[in-house]
Amino acid sequence: MSADEKIIITEEAVIHPDDLEENFIRSSGPGGQNVNKVATAVQLRFDARNAAGLSERVRERTIKMAGQRATKDGVIVIEAGRFRTQEQNRADARARLTELVAKAAEPPPKPRRKTKPTKGAVERRLKTKAGRSTVKKLRGKVDND
């Protein structure tokens, strides 16, 4: 995936390259002595609040689902430093952002339809309750008549 092409998730969720900003920082992950010299970790910033490719519903859900990763201004910050190379970390950060937006773009679940228990189920429940009640009553003190 090229850095200049837009990421199409659904019709109402498209990530434009203009909305992304990448900064390379020093990684704390694997890399040996290289870790102290080369900035391989990626800090990907996505301005979700002002993103033109997101519908209003997807925009709000994306910011909500980002949780701690979203700033007050609606900018989502994703840090990726699992790999030793900038390119792998860049791809990882973009994949994680795409996954987040795709999850936010999913349609809401259908509303729950209320159901009543069947007549037989109610009868069985009451029968077992009565049975337990008699068992517990029989545990009482025995009269010596």
C-alpha positions in Angstrom: 0.0 0.0 0.0 1.5 3.3 -1.1 1.5 6.3 1.3 -0.2 8.5 -1.4 -3.3 6.4 -2.1 -6.5 6.6 -0.1 -7.7 3.7 1.9 -11.3 2.7 1.0 -13.1 0.8 3.8 -16.8 1.3 2.9 -18.7 4.0 0.9 -19.0 6.1 4.1 -15.5 5.4 5.4 -12.5 6.5 3.3 -9.2 7.6 4.7 -7.5 10.3 2.6 -3.7 10.6 2.8 -4.1 14.3 3.6 -5.8 13.4 6.9 -2.7 11.3 8.0 0.4 12.7 9.6 3.4 10.4 10.4 6.2 11.1 12.8 9.1 8.7 13.4 10.2 8.3 17.0 12.7 6.1 18.8 11.4 2.7 19.4 11.6 0.8 22.7 11.1 -2.6 21.0 13.6 -5.0 19.3 16.6 -3.8 17.4 19.7 -4.1 19.6 22.0 -1.1 19.5 20.0 0.2 16.5 17.2 1.2 18.9 19.4 4.0 20.3 20.3 5.4 16.9 17.4 5.1 14.5 13.9 6.4 14.8 11.9 3.3 13.6 8.7 3.6 15.6 5.8 5.4 13.9 3.4 7.8 15.5 0.4 8.0 13.1 -2.0 10.9 13.7 -5.4 10.8 12.0 -7.6 13.9 12.3 -10.9 12.1 12.5 -13.0 15.1 13.5 -12.1 16.9 10.2 -11.7 13.9 7.9 -13.7 14.4 4.7 -14.0 10.7 3.9 -16.0 9.8 7.0 -19.7 10.1 7.5 -20.9 11.7 10.7 -22.0 8.4 12.2 -18.6 6.7 11.5 -16.7 9.8 12.7 -18.4 9.8 16.1 -18.1 6.0 16.5 -14.4 6.0 15.5 -13.5 8.7 18.1 -15.5 6.9 20.7 -14.0 3.5 20.0 -10.4 5.0 19.9 -10.8 5.8 23.6 -7.5 6.9 25.1 -5.9 7.1 21.7 -8.1 10.0 20.7 -7.3 13.6 21.8 -9.9 16.2 22.8 -9.6 17.7 19.3 -10.7 14.4 17.7 -7.2 13.4 16.5 -6.4 9.7 16.8 -2.8 8.8 17.7 -1.5 5.3 17.0 2.0 4.4 17.9 3.6 1.3 16.3 7.0 0.1 17.3 6.7 -3.7 17.2 9.0 -4.2 14.2 12.6 -3.2 13.5 12.0 -1.2 10.3 10.1 2.0 9.7 8.2 0.5 6.7 6.9 -2.4 8.8 5.8 -0.1 11.6 4.2 2.3 9.2 2.2 -0.5 7.6 1.3 -1.8 11.1 0.0 1.6 12.2 -2.0 2.0 9.0 -3.5 -1.5 9.4 -4.5 -0.8 13.0 -6.1 2.5 12.0 -8.0 0.8 9.1 -9.2 -1.9 11.5 -10.5 0.7 13.9 -12.4 2.7 11.3 -13.7 -0.6 9.7 -15.1 -1.6 13.1 -16.7 1.8 13.6 -18.3 1.6 10.1 -20.1 -1.7 10.8 -23.9 -1.3 10.9 -25.4 -1.1 14.3 -26.9 -4.4 15.6 -30.6 -5.1 15.1 -32.7 -4.2 18.1 -33.5 -7.1 20.5 -36.9 -8.6 20.0 -38.6 -9.3 23.4 -39.8 -12.9 23.9 -41.8 -14.7 26.5 -40.9 -18.1 27.9 -43.1 -20.9 26.7 -45.9 -22.3 28.8 -44.1 -25.6 29.2 -40.9 -23.8 30.3 -42.8 -21.8 33.0 -44.4 -25.0 34.3 -41.1 -26.9 34.4 -39.5 -24.0 36.3 -42.3 -23.9 38.9 -42.2 -27.7 39.3 -38.5 -27.6 40.0 -39.0 -24.7 42.5 -41.6 -26.7 44.3 -39.4 -29.7 44.4 -36.5 -27.7 45.9 -38.9 -26.2 48.4 -40.0 -29.6 49.7 -36.4 -30.9 49.9 -35.5 -27.9 52.0 -38.5 -28.3 54.3 -37.5 -31.9 54.9 -34.2 -30.8 56.2 -35.9 -29.3 59.3 -36.0 -30.9 62.8 -37.6 -34.3 63.1 -40.5 -34.6 65.6 -40.2 -37.6 68.0 -43.9 -38.5 68.5 
